Amino acid sequence: MRICKIIFTIIFITSFFSCTKENVIETEDNSNDYTLVWSDEFEIDGQPNPRNWGYEYGFKRNQELQYYRSTNSWCVNGLLVIEAKRDSFPNPIYKPGSSKWQEQRKFAEYTSASLHTQNRHSWMFGRIEMRAKIDIGAGLWPAFWSQGISGGWPYNGEIDIMEYYQEKILANFAWGATQQGKAIWDSYRKPVSELGGADWAAEFHVWRMEWDSLQISIYLDDVLLNNVNLSETFNKDAEGKNPFLQKHYIIINLAIGGNAGGDPTPTVFPVKYQIDYVRVYQKL
């Protein structure tokens, strides 16, 4: 999930079916070595399992329009559903004249949900996979991403396994720049029209991250989108840590608008982000 993206390293890939990067480290295909260590299949109707998922609440980042609430997500028919609604929800931290954007809005025009495994489950290395269906309406910003358990953003590292906004699918990595609070970005963007547009969005798709001590790769339906060599991802602050050599936790959210999401006015609400499963595999 993009947080004030200032410094970009954009990876332009001309063909979805031949996307490569020069720094991809060739490794042996040993998919059978992975063992399922954690999953949520969302088979029980009702609220998501609280042993697996916590929630974000309120206005969180990027000057997005939605107010996050737990009641905008539920499990039904084997799916986790995150529903974004056009709303008029009173902002409990509203302060007239405040300089903070989270406090300036008397009402939230939209509500949605953001779930995470922070302080519940986290992992270092392995394969993290989600099967989901996203809505590609204007102003929508669904994401499936991770952050490191230690350090503040961006020095804890961010992996955007899936983002969608403004008609593009994204796959990104971020770590700390020299300037405090700024990020170095290795980003990939693919116009959703080149995947099939509305017909593509009507189907479920599988996003996958594969991560070891040398590199991280992000795939969509088994096609490589982006890859980063971990020899290049050390933070540029005084500590100089590598945020991808620590455990990360997962976030799944549906944002609206904000500084990158676009104008949601043309979109008919409510809209749904539907997740079939989230699975984590490791080599034991």
PyMOL commands that set and color helices and strands:
alter all, ss='L'
color gray80, all
select helices_A, chain A and resi 16-18+31-33+70-72+101-104+192-194+198-201+230-232+258-261
alter helices_A, ss='H'
color red, helices_A
select strands_A, chain A and resi 7-11+34-40+54-55+66-68+73-76+79-90+107-112+114-116+126-133+140-148+158-165+168-176+183-191+205-211+215-220+223-229+248-256+271-283
alter strands_A, ss='S'
color yellow, strands_A
deselect
rebuild
show_as cartoon
